[in-house]
């Protein structure tokens, strides 16, 4: 079972960190009612991302976050790192390839940077894997979701960091992952007074 760290006051004006199980009521309360700083950061993140995804359908939203799960899991090679520009290039190249195929021309567009090329291959491999499992994904929908990823990476947060967009989406994916885990968790049979 995956535990988390819970900070408590031991009664002597010291904070003590303990390994806390996922079933801890204090941890559940902290997740349900995050600190004001965390809440404000989430609101800012959503406000920045909203113009990028507001035009997407529900299915395109799912594809958008599926693509971002690939981006979040991507491990760059030893001395390289993935930048927002690499994400934009990879999304653009895969989208252009799908759009070109939709017009009846088979041509694989290639991003300029090597990290973007590796990411584009991972996105393409994920799409092939999802299709191999029997899920019907239309190229046009994927291209729209990829263009939203590209737009977000190019026009997203400009906080002086070349990975600000990836950080933003990482925070949002973490929140989404936690809410999905909580929804999937069975209700406790423990009754507290």
C-alpha positions as CSV (number, residue, x, y, z in Angstrom):
1,X,0.0,0.0,0.0
2,X,1.4,3.4,-0.9
3,X,1.8,5.7,2.1
4,X,2.0,9.4,2.2
5,X,3.6,11.8,4.6
6,X,1.3,13.4,7.2
7,X,2.5,16.3,9.3
8,X,1.1,16.5,12.8
9,X,1.7,18.6,15.9
10,X,2.9,16.5,18.8
11,X,1.5,18.9,21.4
12,X,4.9,20.4,22.2
13,X,4.9,23.0,19.3
14,X,6.9,20.6,17.1
15,X,5.8,19.2,13.8
16,X,6.3,15.5,13.4
17,X,6.2,13.7,10.0
18,X,4.9,10.2,10.0
19,X,4.3,7.6,7.3
20,X,0.6,7.7,6.8
21,X,-1.5,5.1,5.1
22,X,-3.9,6.1,2.3
23,X,-6.8,5.4,4.7
24,X,-5.8,8.1,7.2
25,X,-8.7,10.4,7.9
26,X,-6.3,13.4,8.3
27,X,-4.7,12.7,4.9
28,X,-8.2,12.4,3.3
29,X,-9.2,15.7,4.8
30,X,-6.1,17.4,3.5
31,X,-6.8,16.1,0.0
32,X,-10.4,17.2,0.1
33,X,-9.5,20.6,1.6
34,X,-6.1,21.6,0.3
35,X,-4.2,24.5,1.7
36,X,-5.1,27.9,0.3
37,X,-1.7,28.2,-1.5
38,X,-2.3,24.9,-3.3
39,X,-5.9,25.8,-4.1
40,X,-4.8,29.2,-5.6
41,X,-2.1,27.4,-7.7
42,X,-4.7,25.0,-9.0
43,X,-7.0,27.9,-9.9
44,X,-4.2,29.7,-11.7
45,X,-3.2,26.5,-13.6
46,X,-6.8,25.9,-14.8
47,X,-7.1,29.6,-15.8
48,X,-3.9,29.3,-17.9
49,X,-4.9,26.0,-19.5
50,X,-8.6,26.8,-20.1
51,X,-8.2,28.9,-23.3
52,X,-6.2,26.0,-24.8
53,X,-8.8,23.3,-24.2
54,X,-12.1,25.2,-24.0
55,X,-13.1,24.2,-27.6
56,X,-12.4,20.5,-27.2
57,X,-15.1,17.9,-27.0
58,X,-15.2,15.4,-24.1
59,X,-13.5,12.8,-26.2
60,X,-10.8,15.3,-27.3
61,X,-10.3,16.2,-23.6
62,X,-9.6,12.5,-22.9
63,X,-7.2,12.4,-25.7
64,X,-5.5,15.6,-24.5
65,X,-4.9,14.1,-21.1
66,X,-3.9,10.7,-22.6
67,X,-1.2,12.5,-24.7
68,X,-0.1,14.4,-21.6
69,X,0.3,11.1,-19.7
70,X,2.8,10.1,-22.3
71,X,4.6,13.4,-22.0
72,X,4.7,13.1,-18.2
73,X,6.1,9.5,-18.4
74,X,8.7,10.5,-21.1
75,X,12.3,10.0,-19.9
76,X,14.8,12.0,-21.9
77,X,18.2,10.5,-22.7
78,X,21.0,11.0,-20.2
79,X,22.2,14.5,-20.9
80,X,19.1,15.9,-22.6
81,X,16.0,17.3,-21.1
82,X,12.5,17.9,-22.5
83,X,11.5,21.5,-22.9
84,X,8.1,23.1,-23.6
85,X,9.3,23.8,-27.1
86,X,10.1,20.1,-27.6
87,X,6.6,19.2,-26.5
88,X,5.2,21.8,-29.0
89,X,7.3,20.4,-31.8
90,X,6.4,16.8,-31.1
91,X,2.7,17.6,-30.9
92,X,2.9,19.6,-34.1
93,X,4.7,17.0,-36.0
94,X,2.4,14.1,-35.0
95,X,-0.7,16.3,-35.7
96,X,0.7,17.3,-39.1
97,X,1.3,13.7,-40.0
98,X,-2.3,12.8,-39.1
99,X,-3.7,15.8,-40.9
100,X,-1.7,14.9,-44.0
101,X,-2.8,11.3,-43.9
102,X,-6.4,12.6,-43.6
103,X,-5.9,14.2,-47.0
104,X,-4.7,10.9,-48.5
105,X,-0.9,11.6,-48.4
106,X,1.3,9.4,-46.3
107,X,4.1,11.6,-45.0
108,X,5.7,11.5,-41.6
109,X,6.5,15.0,-40.4
110,X,9.6,15.2,-38.2
111,X,10.4,17.6,-35.4
112,X,13.6,19.6,-35.5
113,X,15.0,18.7,-32.0
114,X,16.1,15.2,-31.1
115,X,14.1,15.1,-27.8
116,X,11.0,16.1,-29.7
117,X,11.6,13.3,-32.2
118,X,11.8,10.8,-29.4
119,X,8.6,12.2,-27.8
120,X,6.8,12.1,-31.2
121,X,7.7,8.5,-31.6
122,X,6.3,7.7,-28.1
123,X,3.1,9.5,-28.8
124,X,2.7,7.6,-32.1
125,X,3.5,4.3,-30.3
126,X,0.9,5.0,-27.6
127,X,-1.8,5.7,-30.3
128,X,-0.9,2.5,-32.1
129,X,-1.1,0.6,-28.8
130,X,-4.5,2.0,-27.9
131,X,-5.8,1.1,-31.4
132,X,-4.3,-2.4,-31.1
133,X,-6.4,-2.9,-27.9
134,X,-9.5,-2.2,-30.0
135,X,-10.3,1.4,-29.1
136,X,-11.4,3.4,-32.1
137,X,-9.6,6.7,-32.3
138,X,-10.1,9.0,-35.2
139,X,-7.1,10.8,-36.6
140,X,-9.0,14.1,-36.8
141,X,-9.8,14.0,-33.1
142,X,-6.3,13.2,-32.2
143,X,-4.9,16.0,-34.4
144,X,-7.2,18.5,-32.7
145,X,-6.1,17.3,-29.2
146,X,-2.4,17.5,-30.4
147,X,-2.9,21.0,-31.7
148,X,-4.3,22.0,-28.2
149,X,-1.1,20.5,-26.7
150,X,1.0,22.4,-29.1
151,X,-0.8,25.7,-28.4
152,X,-0.6,25.2,-24.7
153,X,3.2,24.5,-24.8
154,X,3.8,27.5,-27.1
155,X,1.4,30.0,-25.5
156,X,1.1,28.6,-22.0
157,X,2.6,30.0,-18.8
158,X,5.6,32.2,-19.4
159,X,7.2,32.2,-16.0
160,X,10.8,32.6,-17.1
161,X,11.1,28.8,-17.3
162,X,11.5,26.7,-20.4
163,X,9.5,23.9,-18.7
164,X,6.7,26.0,-17.2
165,X,3.9,24.3,-19.3
166,X,5.1,20.8,-18.4
167,X,5.2,21.7,-14.7
168,X,1.6,23.1,-15.0
169,X,0.3,20.0,-16.7
170,X,2.2,17.8,-14.3
171,X,0.4,19.5,-11.3
172,X,-3.0,19.1,-13.0
173,X,-2.3,15.4,-13.9
174,X,-1.4,14.8,-10.2
175,X,-4.7,16.3,-9.1
176,X,-6.6,14.4,-11.7
177,X,-4.8,11.1,-10.8
178,X,-5.6,11.6,-7.0
179,X,-9.3,12.3,-7.7
180,X,-9.5,9.2,-9.9
181,X,-7.8,7.0,-7.2
182,X,-10.2,8.3,-4.6
183,X,-13.2,7.6,-6.8
184,X,-12.0,4.0,-7.5
185,X,-11.2,3.4,-3.8
186,X,-14.0,1.3,-2.1
187,X,-15.9,2.9,0.7
188,X,-14.5,2.1,4.1
189,X,-16.5,-0.3,6.2
190,X,-15.1,1.3,9.4
191,X,-17.6,3.4,11.3
192,X,-16.2,6.2,13.4
193,X,-18.2,7.8,16.2
